[in-house]
Amino acid sequence: MIFKILGIGLVSVFLSLSVKKTNKEAASVVSIVSGVLTVILLMPYIREIINNLESFSAKNNIPENYIKLLIKVLGIGFLSEFCASVAKDAGENSIAQKIQLGGKVLIMVLAMPLFNTLITMITDLL
């Protein structure tokens, strides 16, 4: 599998570099298609990770909502990083930074209920 991913990446880099000289927008499309193809190749592995997390939580009596939260946080992190990389490839570093900031803020918003529960547990112990 890694060789397929590396192949897609290397072909995309060479294609993007050769196209970028004449058509910058097409180079961005090559970058996006490369990322999408890579994610499609990784989908079975991502599903396996999710299944393992769900199985682990069931065996260890971890509330399902914690695992869902973890999966959402990871998804937001990966997606915002992917989109920020596409923006950087297009030369839009300022937009990339805003995408990353948005991802971080959304992660914090999702994590607040868990953080509040943790603080409550700690104060109850004291």
Backbone bond lengths (Angstrom), bond angles and torsions (degrees), N, CA, C in turn:
res aa  C-N    CA-C-N  psi(-1)  N-CA   C-N-CA  omega(-1)  CA-C   N-CA-C  phi
1 M - - - 1.449 - - 1.535 110.94 -
2 I 1.327 116.19 -41.10 1.460 118.74 -177.99 1.523 110.97 -61.17
3 F 1.326 116.70 -33.17 1.460 119.16 -179.97 1.535 111.39 -69.00
4 K 1.322 116.72 -33.36 1.466 119.60 175.38 1.527 110.24 -65.68
5 I 1.322 115.69 -44.10 1.462 120.31 -179.49 1.527 110.22 -64.89
6 L 1.331 116.11 -44.97 1.460 119.61 178.14 1.528 111.03 -62.63
7 G 1.328 116.12 -40.32 1.463 120.33 178.37 1.515 111.93 -61.19
8 I 1.334 116.00 -46.76 1.467 119.95 177.85 1.527 109.69 -60.01
9 G 1.310 115.80 -43.63 1.463 119.90 -178.88 1.514 112.69 -63.19
10 L 1.323 116.74 -47.94 1.462 119.87 -177.82 1.521 112.21 -67.26
11 V 1.323 116.97 -43.11 1.462 120.03 177.72 1.528 109.75 -61.90
12 S 1.323 116.43 -40.71 1.461 120.40 179.84 1.521 111.52 -64.91
13 V 1.326 116.80 -40.27 1.469 120.05 179.13 1.523 110.35 -62.30
14 F 1.324 116.24 -49.92 1.468 119.22 -179.01 1.528 111.23 -63.87
15 L 1.318 117.12 -41.57 1.459 120.56 178.93 1.524 110.83 -64.91
16 S 1.317 115.66 -43.44 1.463 120.28 -179.63 1.527 111.08 -63.71
17 L 1.322 116.58 -43.14 1.466 119.93 179.66 1.523 112.12 -63.24
18 S 1.321 115.66 -39.10 1.467 118.01 -178.81 1.532 111.82 -74.97
19 V 1.318 117.35 -32.35 1.467 121.01 -179.34 1.532 111.35 -81.11
20 K 1.327 116.70 -31.03 1.462 121.64 -174.80 1.535 112.02 -58.00
21 K 1.336 116.84 -31.12 1.461 120.77 -178.06 1.523 112.46 -63.96
22 T 1.328 116.09 -33.78 1.463 119.73 -176.54 1.523 113.35 -106.75
23 N 1.361 116.93 -28.93 1.459 119.36 -174.59 1.530 109.22 -147.63
24 K 1.320 116.06 96.96 1.470 121.24 -176.26 1.530 112.49 -64.36
25 E 1.333 117.00 -35.06 1.465 120.85 -179.72 1.528 110.77 -65.99
26 A 1.322 116.31 -39.29 1.464 120.04 179.02 1.523 110.87 -65.13
27 A 1.317 117.14 -33.66 1.461 120.75 177.27 1.528 110.13 -64.72
28 S 1.331 116.55 -37.54 1.469 120.00 177.23 1.524 110.71 -66.43
29 V 1.317 116.87 -38.35 1.467 121.00 178.04 1.521 109.95 -64.10
30 V 1.332 117.20 -41.18 1.470 121.00 177.37 1.529 109.71 -59.48
31 S 1.316 117.07 -42.39 1.467 121.87 179.49 1.530 111.18 -62.94
32 I 1.314 116.80 -44.58 1.466 120.96 -179.19 1.525 110.53 -66.16
33 V 1.321 116.97 -45.33 1.472 120.67 179.77 1.521 110.30 -62.09
34 S 1.309 116.58 -40.06 1.468 120.60 177.60 1.529 110.89 -59.58
35 G 1.321 116.02 -45.83 1.463 120.09 179.09 1.513 112.46 -64.05
36 V 1.311 116.76 -42.31 1.468 121.01 -179.80 1.531 110.19 -64.62
37 L 1.330 117.04 -44.09 1.472 119.90 178.05 1.525 111.36 -60.95
38 T 1.312 116.26 -40.52 1.466 120.09 178.81 1.521 110.81 -63.47
39 V 1.324 117.16 -44.59 1.470 120.73 179.04 1.529 110.47 -62.90
40 I 1.327 116.85 -40.85 1.471 120.15 178.39 1.525 110.33 -60.79
41 L 1.333 116.65 -42.03 1.470 119.91 177.64 1.530 111.61 -64.14
42 L 1.313 116.41 -31.98 1.467 120.61 -176.86 1.524 114.07 -86.03
43 M 1.326 118.10 -10.25 1.469 120.73 -175.77 1.532 114.35 -53.33
44 P 1.336 120.00 -44.20 1.469 117.87 178.41 1.533 112.71 -61.01
45 Y 1.314 116.55 -34.25 1.463 120.05 179.44 1.519 111.51 -74.28
46 I 1.322 116.01 -36.08 1.462 119.98 176.44 1.526 109.71 -64.68
47 R 1.325 116.63 -41.52 1.462 120.95 177.77 1.531 110.40 -62.74
48 E 1.326 116.57 -39.31 1.472 120.70 178.49 1.526 111.12 -63.82
49 I 1.311 116.75 -40.01 1.464 120.45 177.27 1.523 110.40 -62.55
50 I 1.323 116.56 -45.00 1.467 120.58 179.64 1.524 110.22 -62.50
51 N 1.328 117.49 -43.82 1.471 120.93 178.14 1.523 111.10 -61.15
52 N 1.324 117.27 -41.56 1.462 120.66 178.87 1.524 111.31 -64.65
53 L 1.329 117.24 -40.75 1.462 120.23 177.45 1.526 111.28 -63.47
54 E 1.330 116.09 -42.46 1.467 119.77 178.85 1.527 110.95 -65.37
55 S 1.307 117.33 -40.98 1.464 121.63 178.31 1.522 110.54 -64.79
56 F 1.321 116.46 -44.09 1.461 121.23 178.88 1.521 111.14 -60.43
57 S 1.331 116.20 -42.86 1.463 119.22 -178.81 1.526 111.12 -67.78
58 A 1.323 117.33 -36.41 1.465 120.31 179.26 1.531 110.64 -67.40
59 K 1.324 116.85 -41.51 1.474 120.45 -179.02 1.524 112.40 -68.67
60 N 1.309 116.69 -30.36 1.465 121.02 -174.73 1.525 113.62 -107.74
61 N 1.321 116.36 15.11 1.466 122.38 177.42 1.527 113.00 53.70
62 I 1.318 115.74 40.16 1.464 120.45 174.76 1.521 107.04 -88.97
63 P 1.325 117.50 130.57 1.466 119.24 -179.07 1.529 112.10 -55.04
64 E 1.315 115.19 138.37 1.459 121.77 -177.11 1.526 112.24 -59.96
65 N 1.333 116.30 -33.54 1.463 118.55 -178.24 1.535 112.02 -66.16
66 Y 1.333 118.60 -26.46 1.467 120.75 176.10 1.523 110.69 -68.60
67 I 1.326 116.59 -40.54 1.461 120.43 179.31 1.531 109.89 -68.29
68 K 1.327 116.68 -41.38 1.468 119.71 176.77 1.525 110.62 -60.46
69 L 1.324 116.16 -40.93 1.455 121.03 178.01 1.530 110.50 -61.98
70 L 1.320 116.95 -45.04 1.460 121.54 179.05 1.526 110.93 -60.13
71 I 1.315 116.97 -44.00 1.469 121.53 -179.63 1.534 110.17 -64.95
72 K 1.330 117.16 -42.11 1.468 120.21 178.21 1.526 111.26 -63.28
73 V 1.324 116.39 -43.95 1.463 120.92 -179.77 1.526 110.27 -62.08
74 L 1.317 116.49 -45.55 1.465 119.74 178.32 1.525 111.25 -62.79
75 G 1.328 116.55 -41.62 1.461 120.86 178.55 1.518 112.14 -61.37
76 I 1.320 116.58 -45.76 1.459 120.62 178.51 1.523 110.36 -62.23
77 G 1.323 116.02 -42.65 1.459 119.83 179.39 1.513 112.43 -61.50
78 F 1.338 116.78 -47.76 1.460 120.49 -179.35 1.530 111.84 -66.11
79 L 1.334 116.49 -44.26 1.467 119.59 -178.17 1.528 112.00 -66.94
80 S 1.316 117.19 -41.76 1.463 118.40 -179.89 1.525 110.82 -68.04
81 E 1.329 117.38 -35.61 1.460 120.29 176.42 1.528 111.12 -66.14
82 F 1.330 116.81 -41.86 1.469 121.26 178.25 1.526 110.46 -61.51
83 C 1.318 116.80 -48.87 1.469 120.45 -178.51 1.527 111.15 -65.65
84 A 1.328 117.02 -37.91 1.462 119.88 177.38 1.527 110.63 -65.08
85 S 1.319 117.38 -37.16 1.465 120.59 177.45 1.520 111.15 -64.60
86 V 1.315 116.48 -40.05 1.467 120.20 177.44 1.526 109.53 -63.18
87 A 1.321 116.59 -42.54 1.469 119.87 179.22 1.532 110.67 -63.89
88 K 1.336 117.47 -40.85 1.464 120.39 177.69 1.522 110.97 -64.01
89 D 1.338 116.35 -41.17 1.465 119.87 177.92 1.523 111.43 -60.24
90 A 1.319 116.02 -31.91 1.464 120.74 179.65 1.527 111.43 -83.50
91 G 1.339 116.30 0.70 1.455 120.20 179.53 1.515 114.01 83.41
92 E 1.314 117.11 14.41 1.473 121.83 -178.36 1.529 109.94 -104.80
93 N 1.342 115.94 69.97 1.464 120.22 -177.09 1.520 112.82 -64.39
94 S 1.322 117.34 -34.95 1.455 121.09 179.74 1.529 111.01 -64.59
95 I 1.321 115.95 -43.30 1.466 119.94 177.75 1.530 109.90 -65.76
96 A 1.330 117.05 -39.43 1.466 121.06 179.07 1.527 110.76 -59.00
97 Q 1.326 116.46 -42.21 1.466 120.35 179.22 1.528 111.36 -64.52
98 K 1.309 116.50 -37.14 1.472 120.01 179.23 1.529 111.23 -69.90
99 I 1.320 116.57 -35.98 1.475 120.35 176.06 1.524 109.52 -64.03
100 Q 1.327 116.23 -44.36 1.466 119.42 179.09 1.527 111.25 -64.42
101 L 1.314 117.23 -40.48 1.466 120.66 176.96 1.525 110.18 -61.68
102 G 1.337 116.88 -44.76 1.465 120.29 178.50 1.518 111.54 -59.33
103 G 1.316 117.63 -42.79 1.467 121.01 177.91 1.517 111.56 -61.27
104 K 1.318 116.72 -42.85 1.471 120.70 -179.61 1.523 111.47 -65.63
105 V 1.329 116.13 -41.21 1.470 119.69 179.14 1.527 109.91 -63.84
106 L 1.340 117.41 -44.57 1.470 120.15 179.45 1.523 111.50 -63.27
107 I 1.324 117.30 -37.47 1.464 120.34 176.81 1.527 109.91 -63.03
108 M 1.327 116.87 -42.72 1.468 120.05 178.39 1.526 111.34 -63.16
109 V 1.324 116.69 -40.91 1.472 120.56 179.48 1.528 109.57 -62.08
110 L 1.329 117.05 -44.43 1.467 120.17 179.41 1.524 112.00 -65.97
111 A 1.327 116.60 -34.14 1.461 120.36 -175.67 1.525 113.84 -82.24
112 M 1.317 118.79 -13.78 1.468 120.97 -176.03 1.527 114.10 -57.62
113 P 1.326 120.47 -44.34 1.474 118.26 178.04 1.532 112.29 -60.25
114 L 1.311 116.89 -39.59 1.470 120.36 178.06 1.524 110.38 -67.03
115 F 1.319 116.33 -41.21 1.459 121.11 177.99 1.523 110.51 -62.21
116 N 1.333 117.21 -42.97 1.470 121.26 178.47 1.531 110.94 -62.29
117 T 1.330 116.86 -41.45 1.470 120.93 177.67 1.516 110.73 -62.28
118 L 1.314 116.53 -42.77 1.460 121.31 179.73 1.524 111.34 -63.69
119 I 1.312 117.72 -44.53 1.463 121.68 178.70 1.529 110.32 -63.11
120 T 1.315 117.10 -41.67 1.460 120.95 178.53 1.520 110.95 -62.01
121 M 1.319 117.10 -43.04 1.471 121.02 178.66 1.524 110.59 -62.73
122 I 1.320 117.47 -40.87 1.458 120.98 -178.95 1.534 110.55 -67.73
123 T 1.328 116.89 -43.47 1.471 119.20 179.44 1.519 112.08 -67.66
124 D 1.325 117.64 -30.82 1.463 120.54 176.47 1.519 111.44 -68.78
125 L 1.333 117.02 -32.39 1.466 120.57 177.69 1.519 112.19 -72.04
126 L 1.309 116.57 -26.73 1.467 120.62 -179.42 1.496 108.32 -85.14
